[in-house]
Amino acid sequence: MAWLALLLAGTLQAQLAPEQRRSDFETLGPDLQAMQRDDARNPAMLWVQQGAQLWQRPAGAQQRACASCHGEVQRLRGVAARYPAFDASSGGALNLAQRIQRCRTQQQRAAPWPSESEELLALEALVALQSRGLPLSPPADPRLLPVREQGRALYVQRLGQLNLSCAQCHDQRWGQRLGGTLIPQAHPNSYPQYRLEWQGLGSLQRRLRSCLSGVRAQPWPLGAPELVALELYLAERARGLSLESPGVRP
């Protein structure tokens, strides 16, 4: 298996050296940093509170709550830091929101929530909060290698009418300004996050679709394999950064 480890390391080598990695939190002004640090001021905690209620609420034909299987949500500490993860049924990858939906449809026998719905974001934020402060540690599962490589290829691919790639902004020009806005390294360690421009909580996929629209490319639909592949690569690229979910951004 030594050859596989060497292949994995070579294929997934980040363009940002580990010592260069900086959370986007470091680019925020003091007011926004204070808002994220203080749970009493962080607007995302309103969704977390809703998620705590949903965790205890029976749903579906089985009239089961999340707590019926998992117990106290604190037992899920570390889970969010390890997603996206391999999904045996599809042979691909699932992000955390998709795993929640899978539990809802298969274990509770309830209808799935719409992508980016308040309920889904609330439960995702609740689960992610349990891992706050832990390092991102995406699984080094060799079965994920094709998906992660797809994400890497998409990250460096020029897209849209502006003919730009993710790497051109977030690897090559981070710390510079674009239209007066500081370009971050674009790490996924604070999602779901509350963005002032959204006036609400949103997922990493929502942000990725915004970037695609920004370069005038056709965004993939929420839940598309391409977006999950990008999420997986971004998690590897940010390996070791502390999870901040739910974060606050401009």
C-alpha positions in Angstrom: 0.0 0.0 0.0 3.1 2.3 0.1 2.6 3.1 -3.6 -1.0 4.2 -2.9 0.1 6.6 -0.1 2.8 8.1 -2.4 0.2 8.5 -5.2 -2.3 10.1 -2.8 0.3 12.6 -1.4 1.5 13.6 -4.9 -1.9 14.0 -6.4 -3.4 16.0 -3.5 -0.5 18.3 -2.9 -1.9 21.7 -2.2 -0.7 24.7 -4.1 -0.6 26.6 -0.8 2.2 25.3 1.4 0.9 24.3 4.9 2.9 27.1 6.6 1.1 29.6 4.3 -2.5 28.5 5.2 -4.5 31.2 6.9 -8.1 31.1 8.0 -10.2 33.8 6.3 -11.0 34.9 9.9 -7.6 36.6 9.9 -8.7 38.9 7.1 -11.8 40.2 9.0 -12.0 43.5 10.8 -12.1 43.5 14.6 -15.9 43.9 14.7 -16.6 40.9 12.6 -14.0 38.9 14.5 -15.7 39.8 17.8 -19.1 38.8 16.4 -17.8 35.4 15.5 -16.1 34.8 18.8 -19.1 35.8 20.9 -21.9 33.3 20.6 -24.3 35.9 22.1 -23.5 38.2 19.1 -23.1 35.6 16.4 -26.3 35.6 14.3 -25.7 32.0 13.2 -26.5 30.8 16.7 -30.1 31.5 16.0 -30.0 28.6 13.5 -28.1 26.5 16.0 -30.9 26.9 18.5 -33.4 25.9 15.8 -31.2 22.9 15.1 -31.2 21.9 18.7 -35.0 21.8 18.7 -35.0 19.7 15.5 -32.5 17.3 17.0 -35.1 16.4 19.7 -38.2 16.5 17.5 -39.7 13.2 16.2 -40.2 13.2 12.5 -41.4 10.9 9.6 -43.2 7.7 9.5 -40.9 6.3 12.2 -41.6 9.2 14.5 -37.9 9.1 15.4 -35.7 12.1 16.4 -32.1 12.5 15.7 -31.5 12.0 19.4 -33.3 8.7 19.3 -30.3 7.1 17.5 -27.4 9.5 18.3 -28.3 10.6 21.8 -26.9 13.9 22.9 -25.6 15.9 20.0 -22.3 16.4 21.8 -21.5 12.8 21.0 -20.9 13.9 17.4 -17.8 15.9 18.3 -15.3 15.4 15.5 -17.8 14.3 12.9 -18.0 17.6 10.9 -14.2 17.8 10.7 -14.3 14.6 8.7 -16.7 15.5 5.9 -17.1 15.0 2.9 -16.8 11.3 3.4 -17.0 8.1 1.3 -20.5 6.8 0.7 -20.6 3.1 0.1 -24.1 3.1 -1.5 -23.1 5.4 -4.3 -19.4 4.8 -4.5 -18.8 8.5 -4.3 -18.7 11.2 -1.6 -21.3 12.8 0.7 -21.0 16.1 2.4 -22.5 16.7 5.9 -25.8 18.1 4.7 -26.3 15.1 2.4 -25.5 12.7 5.3 -28.2 14.5 7.4 -30.7 14.1 4.5 -29.8 10.4 4.2 -30.6 9.9 7.9 -33.8 11.8 7.5 -35.1 9.8 4.5 -33.8 6.3 5.5 -34.0 6.3 9.3 -36.8 8.7 10.0 -38.7 7.9 6.8 -39.4 11.6 6.3 -39.3 13.7 3.2 -36.0 15.4 2.5 -35.7 19.1 3.2 -35.1 21.3 0.2 -31.4 22.1 -0.4 -30.3 25.3 1.5 -33.5 25.2 3.6 -33.6 26.7 7.1 -34.1 23.3 8.7 -31.2 21.6 6.9 -28.8 24.5 7.6 -29.9 24.6 11.2 -29.1 20.9 11.8 -25.9 21.2 9.9 -24.8 24.2 11.9 -25.7 22.4 15.2 -23.6 19.3 14.2 -20.7 21.5 12.9 -20.6 23.5 16.2 -19.8 20.3 18.1 -16.4 20.1 16.3 -15.5 23.8 16.7 -11.8 24.2 17.5 -10.8 20.8 16.1 -8.5 20.6 13.0 -10.1 19.8 9.7 -9.2 16.1 9.0 -10.8 14.9 5.8 -10.5 11.1 5.4 -7.4 9.8 3.6 -9.6 7.1 2.2 -8.2 5.8 -1.1 -11.8 5.2 -2.4 -12.2 9.0 -2.3 -9.1 9.6 -4.5 -11.0 9.9 -7.8 -13.5 12.4 -6.3 -10.8 14.5 -4.7 -8.8 14.5 -7.9 -11.9 15.7 -9.7 -12.2 18.5 -7.2 -8.6 19.5 -7.7 -9.0 19.5 -11.5 -12.1 21.8 -11.2 -10.2 24.1 -8.8 -7.5 24.8 -11.3 -9.8 24.8 -14.4 -10.6 28.1 -16.0 -14.3 28.7 -16.2 -16.9 31.1 -17.4 -16.8 34.1 -19.7 -14.0 35.7 -17.5 -11.9 32.5 -18.0 -10.7 32.4 -14.4 -10.0 29.5 -12.1 -10.4 29.3 -8.3 -6.6 28.9 -8.0 -5.9 32.1 -9.9 -7.6 34.1 -7.1 -7.3 32.1 -4.0 -3.8 30.6 -4.4 -2.0 33.1 -6.6 -3.6 36.4 -5.5 -4.7 35.9 -1.9 -4.1 39.0 0.2 -4.5 41.3 -2.7 -7.7 43.3 -3.5 -10.3 42.8 -6.1 -12.7 45.7 -6.5 -11.8 46.9 -3.0 -12.3 43.5 -1.4 -9.5 41.5 0.1 -9.1 38.2 -1.6 -9.1 35.4 1.0 -7.5 31.9 0.7 -11.1 30.6 0.6 -11.0 27.8 3.1 -14.1 25.9 4.1 -13.5 25.8 7.8 -16.3 28.2 8.8 -19.3 26.7 7.0 -22.2 26.9 7.4 -21.6 30.6 7.8 -23.6 33.7 8.3 -22.7 36.3 5.6 -23.8 39.9 5.9 -24.4 40.0 2.2 -26.9 37.2 2.5 -28.4 38.4 5.8 -28.6 34.7 6.7 -26.9 31.4 7.0 -25.6 29.6 4.0 -23.6 26.5 2.9 -20.3 26.2 1.2 -22.1 25.1 -1.9 -24.0 28.3 -2.0 -20.8 30.3 -1.8 -19.2 28.1 -4.6 -22.2 28.8 -6.8 -21.8 32.5 -6.1 -18.2 32.3 -7.3 -19.2 30.5 -10.4 -21.7 33.2 -11.2 -19.0 35.8 -10.5 -16.8 34.4 -13.3 -20.0 34.2 -15.5 -20.1 30.4 -15.5 -23.2 28.3 -15.3 -23.4 27.2 -11.6 -23.9 23.5 -11.0 -27.1 22.8 -9.1 -27.0 22.3 -5.3 -25.9 18.8 -4.5 -24.2 18.3 -7.8 -21.2 15.8 -7.8 -19.0 18.6 -9.0 -19.7 20.8 -6.0 -19.1 17.9 -3.6 -15.8 17.1 -5.3 -14.8 20.7 -4.9 -15.8 20.6 -1.2 -13.6 17.5 -0.8 -10.6 19.0 -2.4 -11.0 22.3 -0.4 -11.2 20.3 2.8 -7.9 18.6 1.9 -6.4 21.9 0.9 -7.3 23.3 4.4 -6.3 20.2 6.3 -5.2 21.1 9.9 -7.0 24.5 10.1 -9.4 24.8 13.1 -13.0 24.4 12.4 -14.8 27.7 13.2 -18.4 26.8 12.3 -20.7 28.6 12.3 -18.6 31.5 11.1 -19.4 35.1 10.2 -18.2 36.8 7.0 -18.9 40.1 5.2 
